[in-house]
Amino acid sequence: MLRSVCLFVGLAVAGQALAEGCIVHSQDDRIEVKVCQENRTIPAELFRSGFCQPDLKGQEVEVRFVEQCPEGAFGVCRDAQVSNMPYRQDIHYYGVASDARFLAPACEQNSAGEWEGEVP
């Protein structure tokens, strides 16, 4: 009995997302965007193959996987819910701090997250 319980607990822990993030840097002729998505509850394979592989037409996109998002973000949307899915992530925003005036309301209203950072 104890062995079955230990196996079940081990499998449950193995199924949880590990601390992992991806930095997505995209640019086109007019705009450059850098965000880091930090996984909270997304299955690891789905996070790597779907969430960190954006399809942004006409933009050059570079993705780099990291253990955690780097410091220096002007704002973070904590515990953001992925639309129509039960998954959660933290999204770190870098670059133009004045974008916070659009990103903060979107974080709270569309993603049911908590915005951390200044809002000009």
ChimeraX attribute file (.defattr): number of C-alpha atoms within 10 A of each C-alpha:
attribute: neighborCount
match mode: 1-to-1
recipient: residues
	/A:1	6
	/A:2	7
	/A:3	8
	/A:4	9
	/A:5	10
	/A:6	11
	/A:7	12
	/A:8	12
	/A:9	12
	/A:10	11
	/A:11	11
	/A:12	10
	/A:13	11
	/A:14	10
	/A:15	13
	/A:16	13
	/A:17	15
	/A:18	16
	/A:19	14
	/A:20	17
	/A:21	25
	/A:22	23
	/A:23	22
	/A:24	18
	/A:25	17
	/A:26	18
	/A:27	15
	/A:28	13
	/A:29	8
	/A:30	5
	/A:31	8
	/A:32	14
	/A:33	14
	/A:34	18
	/A:35	19
	/A:36	25
	/A:37	25
	/A:38	27
	/A:39	26
	/A:40	22
	/A:41	18
	/A:42	21
	/A:43	14
	/A:44	18
	/A:45	10
	/A:46	10
	/A:47	22
	/A:48	17
	/A:49	10
	/A:50	11
	/A:51	15
	/A:52	20
	/A:53	14
	/A:54	13
	/A:55	10
	/A:56	11
	/A:57	8
	/A:58	10
	/A:59	14
	/A:60	13
	/A:61	18
	/A:62	14
	/A:63	17
	/A:64	11
	/A:65	16
	/A:66	15
	/A:67	12
	/A:68	15
	/A:69	21
	/A:70	12
	/A:71	8
	/A:72	10
	/A:73	19
	/A:74	18
	/A:75	21
	/A:76	25
	/A:77	25
	/A:78	21
	/A:79	22
	/A:80	22
	/A:81	21
	/A:82	16
	/A:83	11
	/A:84	7
	/A:85	8
	/A:86	9
	/A:87	16
	/A:88	20
	/A:89	21
	/A:90	21
	/A:91	25
	/A:92	24
	/A:93	23
	/A:94	19
	/A:95	14
	/A:96	12
	/A:97	16
	/A:98	12
	/A:99	15
	/A:100	21
	/A:101	12
	/A:102	11
	/A:103	19
	/A:104	21
	/A:105	17
	/A:106	15
	/A:107	22
	/A:108	17
	/A:109	11
	/A:110	14
	/A:111	19
	/A:112	18
	/A:113	23
	/A:114	17
	/A:115	23
	/A:116	16
	/A:117	15
	/A:118	13
	/A:119	16
	/A:120	9
